[in-house]
Amino acid sequence: MFARPVVYSLCLLAGSLLAVAAGVLHPDLAGDGAAQLAQIAQCDAWRAIHWAFLFSFPLALTGLVGLARAHAATPGESAVRAGLIVGTFGYAAWTIIVAFMVGAGWSLAQSFVAAGAGMTATRAVFAFDMLHPFALATQRVAGFALGLATCLFGWGVLDGKALPRWLGSGGVAAGAVGMGLALAFPETTKADQAAFVLPVLWQLVTGVVLLRLTSTRPHPHDA
């Protein structure tokens, strides 16, 4: 049976890997509302991709608890705890856009393609065009929050000295880039979506580091 710290590491690995896989498989939506609904309807893996995102979020947050445990009673404890709080907010905001696309987005896309050129298709496009901007706004704030959380995690790693220093520096840099992209680019651009890339990749690397650490050395709280 796995020791408890190893479970946290595995959750962080699984969550970040699911998010990376979903991001790679996600189609590149372009054009107006009608064009995007048509693209969604043509993507057979649409729901699977977005469910992978949704399931990755609680896994990643569970794994980040392991990062907080590794920094208990160290000078980096406060920063890592703050990162966990901000990261929870970020994942909650990210959930809104993903849940919208897997639920309303998919249903509206099916109605759009089934209705042809009738009024039902027009109403589907209208509903999508009205609601999608709200969902995209939550995506932008989620990217900023996840970047800020990653900066805090990196700061905590640097201060706590429980993990390699390069991991802390990488977290600060990855988070700063994510925050910058979310601040500088509108929520309708690919650059804004890219705000999630480095923080999620940092979590993936952190999961590997934590797994190696916890599989070779028991955590003091479990002694």
MOTA-V678757 format. One record per run of one state. SS is the DSSP state (alpha for helix, beta for strand, coil for the rest). FROM is the first residue (numbers start at 1). LEN is the number of residues. If there is no record, write none. Layout:
SS&FROM&LEN + SS&FROM&LEN
This chain:
coil&1&3 + alpha&4&22 + coil&26&7 + alpha&33&10 + coil&43&3 + alpha&46&25 + coil&71&6 + alpha&77&39 + coil&116&3 + alpha&119&42 + coil&161&4 + alpha&165&20 + coil&185&5 + alpha&190&4 + coil&194&1 + alpha&195&22 + coil&217&3 + alpha&220&3 + coil&223&1
